[in-house]
Every structure is written in structure tokens, then in C-alpha cells.
């Protein structure tokens, strides 16, 4: 064997191997970062910089802050925040109001809700008296003043002999939003009622901002407005309602809520002292391939229109099977269908019960909008399901009952096995274009007498109202439209119509012996609304006069 040639690069092979290992390591790190970005995963807080999709602050940062760093450094958002920014449009987040730095003079305005009064309402501020402009019988505004940001402002609101007493708020440059009662208003003394909001369903928005921790700012805003409960719709879905087959959405869509997302959301609510209601609901699986084949993949409006078509077809199948069960209860094929449905739905409820039990959830709802299944002929199946769930979950059980003026829930005997009942309140309240507050109140009183007195007399259960009142014209008709699409041509904005609905409802209902509380559906995740959707006319109360109406009533109930 000959000696090695000294010119052979034998010694250099080791550095080349190290370089290959280094490059492989960098490649692996890049793959990990891409996966974290796609799944919106964030490392724990530490001395290291946070990824751009996590924002720079601690848990609880506003969703705007979550993407500000990324927007600063990236002209093309790409897929990382495409799920967070409507239509990949960064201008939406740039439109979210941010606090003006302290120490700057800025315009000062007021938005105020008060109990009804017949006398002029005035604001006493810095030794001056300013008349408030009445926008309705309970909502007032004032503009034209200035103040220094960061200052704590003290003021009083008076009407004749009535006064709110001194109110203090820190001025950030945004309008001062005030929900006040007179010092003589007293309280309703309802410490055990469920008062709060259900976060607006927004596709993968909610799981995404939960994974990053940014949902905390929405929870904080709810709590500042008097909420004591936070609610969320947890979805599974039909792959085929005619089979029927029901699966967890998270098994086919990585952006959907799963037990990890729910656990973090529940933990964050509990850290703030908020109780948690886990609502459960079914929708319909639509794959990207199906959407593309249907020609519904080019715009959000096409997407939502196809979703609505799929929903209508699925609900028609379930309604038909429910009707068949009532008309032919001995039909073996119909019985087999509902046996299969409850087997599938029971898997969903058992899974939800395990999540609720593991996370000390205060209340769990066994479904919402369960067309077809909610018939007396399914009573034994429902009673067995309730018994089975109680073996797993030991908190309060309820159901969300989709209710209109024709509903009669007194015929459903299993409701007596629940702890309280949720009225998902979609009744038409008035057909008038602009009903007065008195007319609305009288209509709500009529529902109380004709529907809810009888329901309470039958089962003796508190009634919690899940109210989807919209901020649109003809709001009292309660005609639904899809908020995650462009605003329909026949829908006009009317924020005071929504506020009127809440003022009238609470005036008519809050003192009823069966009143167990009220939640709004649903609360949007940011204080402003993306232009390509129609949340500004929808049921969210955030940043609208109705939010102040609700806060004033919530304060009376504590």
C-alpha cells in the first residue's frame, strides 16, 4: 500500500462535513419556523425575540400588536398572517385606534348611556356645564372639547335632581364611553345571573388569536364592560347529514379549535376571573376541492353563499328526518337514523365534556340549533345522553334553544334534566320600520307572558338569553344575514336600533323571576370592523351604543 499523497485534501474533509451539518441544521430550523408560523405556534416568553406572528408583548396584547412587527419588516404578508388579516389586507389593522401618547392635547368627546329621564341632561366638567345632545331617550353625546392625553378626567352628569355622582376616566384620545346610573337607581341584586358575551364566530380568527394569546385583549374589554361570563362556540361538523356522520373539524382543518386551543382559552378566561360557557354546535364540512369545484373559491362572498347553500340543504335533511320520526315513530329506518345520529353526536358531547371537566368549565351546552333532533320522540335519547355526559362532566349542563315566536319548548321533557335553559332569541319583535322603545318593550313583555312564563312553570329552570340583536335597519324583525360577507344591498346600518332592542329587552325582562341572565352573540375580536365584511351592521355590540346600554344594566345586576 502506498503512502498517502500529501497533496490529497484528507484533512479538509472534516470542515466540509461540519459545513454540511451546519447547513442541515439551518435548514431544519427554517422548516421548524415555517411550521410554527403556519400553525401560529409561539415559544414561551424569554430573553429571545418572539416570532413576528406572536407579536412582541406578553399574553394579552391586542391583535393589532400581534402583526405590527411583521408589517414593519415585510411588504408581502404571504401566508403567515393571511389567516389573521382579512383578505391579506394589512390596512385593516392600521385602522384600529391606538392610544395617543400621553401629554398631547386632543379633541375630547363623550358617549353616554343613562336611565330614562324627562329632564335635560348636562355634563359638569372643570367648573363648566355642558348640555348633552340626546340621540335617543337613553343615549347622549357631546363633542367640541379638548383635553390632555394621559390625564384622569373627573366629571358629573346631572338631570334635574338626578346625578351620577363623580365619574373618573383616563383620557387616551378616544371618546370617553360612559355607562352610568343615577345614585338613586339602586340595584337589581342579581349576583348569580349569567352576564357576558359570546365571542363572534370568525372562522380561524378565534383559534389563531388564542394560540398567540391576543384574545386576552378582547376578554379584558368584555370584563371592563361588566361581563362575568365568556362563551365560545366549539364546532364539530357533518361530513354527511344523511348518514349521518359527524367529525371534529380540527381533524380536517388544522386552523380549527381543538382541545389545546380550548384549554388555553379557558385558562385565560379563568385568570381574569371570568366564568366560561362552552357552547357546542354543528356545521358542515366543505373541503377546498369541493369549494373549487362549486366555483366558490374566488371571493369571500362566493364562499359564504356556498356555505349557506350547504347549510340549508343539510338542515332540510335533518328537518325531514325529524318530521318522519314524529309522523312514523315505528319506522325502523327512521329509528336507525336517529340511533346513529345520537351515537355520533354523543361522541362529540363526550369529548366536549372531557375538555370541560379537565379545565373546570363552569357550564356546558349540549348543542345549539339542532334542527330535527329536538322533538319529543327523541326524549329518551336525550335523557340518556344527559345521563352519560353527567358521568364525565360535573358542572352545569344546558342546551341552547333556537327560539322564535312559534317555538314551544314545553313539549321537550328532557329539558327538566338540565340546570338552566338558554334561549337563543330569534323571535320577530316588531314589523314596524322604526318601532318606539315603548312598542319594543311591550312586545318583549308579550313574549314573556306567552312563551317564557309557561316554560318556567313547566320545568322551573332559570332562562338565560343569548341575544343576536343586530345593528341594522329593521333590527326588530330579526332577519338574519351573513356578517362574514359583503353587506347585502337591503341591509342598512342603524346602531341605535340595536341599542333600542337591548334597552327594551332588559327593561321588560331583567326583573322576571325566571331571568337567569343574558349573553350577547357575538362579540367581535377587535374594536373596529373589516370593510369587506358586514360586522358593523351585525350582532356584535363592541364599540357600539348597545355595548354601553348593556354595561349599564350589568352594573345594576351585580
N, C-alpha and C positions, 0 to 999 in steps of 0.2 A: 504494500500500500504506500503510495507516495505521500510525502508530507503536504500539509495544506499550503496552497498558494497564498503567500502573504497579501497578494492583491485582491483575494476573494473577500467580498464585503460581509464576512461572517459576523463581525461584531455589530454591524448596523442592523441586523435583523431584529434585535430586541427593541430598539427605539421604534422601528416600523410597527412591530406588534403592539407596543404601547399606544401608538397613534391610532391604530385600528380600534383598540379597546376604548380609547377616549372618544372616537367618533361614534362608535356604537352606543356609548353611554349618553352622549349628547342627543343622538337620535332617539334613544329610549325616553330621555327626559322630554323631548319635544312631543313624542307620542302621548306621554302621560299628561302633559299640559293641554294638548288638544282634547284629550278625553275629558279632563276636568272642565275645560271650557264648554264642551258640548253638553255635559251633564250638569253644568253650573255647580260644580263641587268646589268647596273652599277649604283651605287648610286652617288650623286653629290660629288664633291671634298670637303673634310673637314678634321678635325683633326683625324678622324677614319682611320684605314688601309683600303686600297682598296682590293676587292676580287682578287684572282690570275688571273682570266680571263680578268681583266681590266688593268693589269699592275700597275706600281707604279707611273708613271708620269702623267702629265696633258694631256689634249687633244692634240693630235698631235704626241704622242710617236710613234716611229717606231714599226711595228708589231712584230719585234723580242723582244723588251722590254715588249710587252704585255704578253708574255709567259715565260720570263726569270725567274721570281719569282716562277712561278708554276713548271717549270722544275727543279729548285733548290731543291724544297721541295717534289717533287713527282716522284717516279721512274716509276709508271704506270700512263700514261696520262689519260686513261679512256675516257669517252665521253665528258668531259668538253671542252677539246681542240682538240678532234678528228676531229671536223669540220674545225678547223683552220690549223692543221698540216697535210700535205699530207700523207695519209695512216697512220696517227698517228705517224709519224716519227719525233722526236724532232731534229734529226741531221740536218734537212733542215734549221731550224732557227739558229743552231750553225754555219752553213756555211756562214751566212750573215755577210759581213765585218763589223767590228766595229772599231771606231776610236782608234788608238793607243794613250795612254796617252801622254799629251804634255811633251816636254823636252827630248824625246828619239830620237836617231839617227836612221833613217830608209832609205831603198832604195827609191830613187826618180826617177819616170818615167813620161813621158808626152804622151798624146794622143791628137792630134791637127787636126782640120779641118780648111781649108783656101780656099779662092778663087783660081781658077786655075792660075798657073804661070809656066813659062818655065825655070825660073832660079832656082838655088839651094836654098833651104830653110834652114836657120840656126837659132839657138836659142842663144841669148846673155844673159848670166846669171852670175852674180858675176864677171864681168870683163873677162869672158871666152866666146868663141864662139864654139858652138857645132852643127855639121850638123845633121839635122833631116832626118830620114830614110823614104823615100816615100813608103807608102803601096798602094797608088793609086794617081791619079792626084790631089787629094784634101785632102788626109788623111795621116798624118805623125805621127811617134812615135820616142821616144828617151828613152833609158834605161841606167843604169850604174852609175847614180849619187846618192848622199846621201844628206839628209837634216834633220833638227831637227823638229819633230812634234810640231805643235802649232805656228811655225814661219810663218809670212807673207812673201812670196817669190815674188820678183819683177823681171820680165824678159821681153824681147822684141823678137819678131820673125820678121826676115827680109828675103827678097828675091830680090836681085838686089837693085833697087831704092825703092822697096816697103817695107813698115813697118806696123806693127800693132800698134805701139806706146807701151808705157809701160803697162804691164798687171800685176795685183797683185792677188794672191790667197793664202789662208791659207793652209798649208800642214798638212794633217791629217794622213799621212801614206799610203793613197790610191793614185793611179796615178792621176796626175793633168790633168783634162779633159778640153780642151780649144777649144772653138768655136770662131774664130776671123776673122775679116775682115780687109782689108788694110785701112789705114787712108784716102786713096783716093777713096775708094769704093763707097762713097755716100750712099744714101738710096733709097728705092723704094717708100717711102712716101705713105704707105697704112694703115693709122691709123684705118680704120673702118673694116678691114678684120677680119674674124674669124680664129684665130690661136690657136691651142692647141691639146689636146689629148682626146680620148675616153678610159676610163679605161677598161681593158680587162675583159670580162665576165669570171667569175671564180666560177660559182655555188653560194654557200652560203658564199664564202670568202668575197665578197663585202659588203653584209648586216652585216656580223659579224664585220668586221673592222670598219664599220661605227658606229655600236652601241657602240663599245668601244672607238671610237674617233681616232683609229690608222690610219685611211685613210688619216688623215691630213698630215702625212709624205710623202705620195705619191703625194698629191696636192702640197706640198711645193717643191718637186723635179720637178714636171711639171713646176711650176712657175719659178723656178730657171733657167730652160731651155728655158724660153721665152714664155711659154704658157700664154694666156689671157683667154682661154675658157677651161672648164671642161665638158665632156659629159659622159652620162651613159645610158645604155640600160635598160629600165624598161619593164619587161616581164609580159604579160598575156599568156594564153595558151589554145589551143584546147583540150577539152575533147573528141570531136568527130568532125573532119572536114567535115564529110558527112552530119551532121545535118543542119547547123554547130552550135556548141556550144562553147563559149569562156568564160573562167572564170579567175579571178585573181589568180595567183599562190599562193599568200600568204594565200588564203582560204583553201588550202590543204597542204601547206608546211610552217611551222612557221619560217623557216630559210630564206624564200624568202623576197625580198624587199617589204615593204608596205609603206603607206603614212608617217608613223613615221620615217622610215629609210630614205626615200627620203627627208623629211623635214630637218633632221639633216645633211644629205649630202649637200644639197643646202645651208643651213646656213653656214656650214664650208667653202664651196667654196666662198661664198659671203664675209665672214670675211677676206679672203685672197685677196679680190679684183678680184677674178676670176668670169667671166660670166659663166652661166650654160645653157647647151643644154640638154633638156630631150628628148632622143630618146625613141621610143616605138617599141616593137617587139613582135611577136607571136611565141611560140614554142608549144610543145605537152606534155600534162600531161602523166607521166608514174609513176604509183604507185609502191611502193616496192613489193606488191604482184604480179603485172604484170611482174616486172623485175625478180623476183624469178622464176615465172612460165616459163619465157622465158630462164632461165638458164644464166641470165646476171647480177648476183648479187655477183659474186665471185672476180671480179677484175675490175679495172678502165677501162681496155681495153674492156672487155665484156660490161661494162656499156655504154661506148661511141659508141661501134659498134651497140648496140641495139638502142641507141638514133638516130644514123644516119639512121638506117633502118626505124624507126618510122617517122623521118623527111621526108625521101624520099617517103614513102607511103602517108603521109599527103599532101605533095606538089604535088604528082601526082593527088590526088583527086581534089585539088584546080585548078591545070592546066587544068584538064579535064572539070571542070565546067566553067572556063573562056573560053575555046575553044568552048564549047557548046553555051555560050552566044553570041559569035561572029558569030557562024555558024547558030544558030537558035534563033535570038533575040526575036521572038514572042512566044517561047515555055513557057507556063505558069509555068511549073515545074522549069525550069531554072530561070525564073524571081523570083519565090518564094524563091528559094535558095539564090539568091543574096540580095533580100529584107531582108531575115533572117540574112545573113552574115553582112550586114551593120547595122542592128539593134544591133547585138551582138558586133560588132567592135565599133559602136558608143557609147555603154556603156563604153567600155574601154577608148575611146578617151575623153569622157566627164569626166570620173574620173581623167584621166591624166591632163586634162585642169584645173580641180578644184585644183589639187595639184600644178600645175604650177602657177596659179593665186594667190593662197594663199601664195606662197613662193617667189613671184616676180621673177620667172624664166624668163630669157631673151628670150629663144626660145624653141619651142615645135615642134617635128617632128611627123607627122601623119603617123606613120608606117615605116617599113623597110623590104625589101624582101617580099613584099605582092604579091606573085605569084598568078596569076589568077584574082585577083581583079583589077589589073592595066591594064584595057582595055578600049578603047574609049566608049564602050557600057555602061560602068558604070559612065560616066561623070556626069550625073545628080545626081546620088547618092553621088559621091564625092563632088560636088558643094554644095549639101545640108548639108553634114557633115561639110564641112569647115565653112559654114554659122552658123551652130549650135555651133561649137566649139568657134567661134569668139564671140558668145553671153556670153560665160563663161570666156574665156581667152583673154587678151588684149595685149599680147606680140607678137613676131614674129612667124609666122607659116611656116613650111616647110614640105617636105617629103624626105626621103632617098631613092633614086632611084638606085636599083641594076643594074649596068651598065656594059655590056661587049661590044665587038666590033660589036655586032649585034643589039644593042639597038637603038630604035628610039623613044624618048620621045616627039617629036614634035606633035605626034598624040593624046596627052592627054590634052584636053583643060582646065581641072581644074587646071593644074599647073600654069596657069596665075593668079589664085586667091590667090596664096601663096606669101610670102615675099621674099624668096630665095629658091634655089633648092640645095639639097645635092646629089652629085654624089658618090655613093658607088662603087668605081672604081675597078672592077674586070676584065677589058679588058686584053686579052693577048697582051703583049707589044713586045715580041720577042720570036721566037722559037729557037734561037741560044743558044748553051751551055754557051758561055761567050760573050755576046754582049758588044761592046765597049760603052763608055759613049756617043760618038757621035751617034752611032746607036740607043741607047735608046732615046736620045734627039730627033732625027729625027722621031722616032715612036710616041712619045708623041705629037710632033708638028703635025703629020698627024691626030691623034685623035682630036686635037684642031680644025683643019680645017674641018674634015669630020663629026664630031659629035657636038662639043660644040659651034662652031660659029652659026650653024643652030638653036640650042636650045636657044641661047641667042637672036638671031634675031627674033625667034618666040614669046618668052614671055618677053624678056627684064629683066630677073631676074638674079641677081648675082649667080654664081655657086660656091658652097663650096664643096671641095673634101674630102671625107672620105676614106683614103688610107690604105689598108690592106697589103702593100708590106711585103713580108716575107724574113727572113734572112736565106735562104736555097739555095742550088744549083738550077739552072734553075728558079730563082726567077721571071724573066721577063715573064715566061709562066703563072704565076698567078694561078697555080693549088692548090686548097685548100686541106688542111689536118687538122685533129682534133688535136689541141695542148694539150688538156687535156687527152692525152693518150700517150702510148709509141711512140717514133718516128718511123714512117714507115721505112722499110728497104730501100726504094728507095728515102728517103729524107736525104740529106747531108747538113751539116752546112756551110753557106757562108755568114758571116756578111757583107762583103764588097759588095756582090751582092745587098743586101737590101739598103745599103748606096748609091750605084750607081743609083738605082731606084729613090730615093728621090732627089739626086743631079740633075739627068736628068729631072725629072718631074718639079722641081721648076725652073730650067733653062729655060725650054720650056714654062712654064705656068704662072709664077708669074707676068709677065708684060702684060698679056692679059687684055683687057678692061672688060671682064666679070668675071675675077678672084675675087671671094668673100672670099677666104681663104682656109685653109687646116687643117684637123684634122687627126691624126693617129688613126688607130684601130688595136689592142687596147693596152693600156699601162699596163704592169704587175705591181702588187702591191708591189713587193719587188725588190731590186737591183740584186738579183740572182734568179736562176730558179730551182724548184724542179726536181730532177733527173728522177723521174718516169713519168713526163710529157714531153712535147716537146716544151715548151715555148722558149727555147734557139734557136730554128730554126723557130719560128713562127713570127707573125707580130708585136709583141711588139718591140719597139725601145729602151726600157730602158736599160741603161748601154752598148749599142752597138754603133758602129761608126755612124750609121744613126741618133742617137739622137743628136750628135754634128753637123751633117750636117743640121738638121732641126733647131737647135738653131741658127746657123749662119744665115740662111735665115730669121728666125723670127726676129732676130735683125735688119736685113735690112728693114723689113716691118714697123717697129714701127716709 
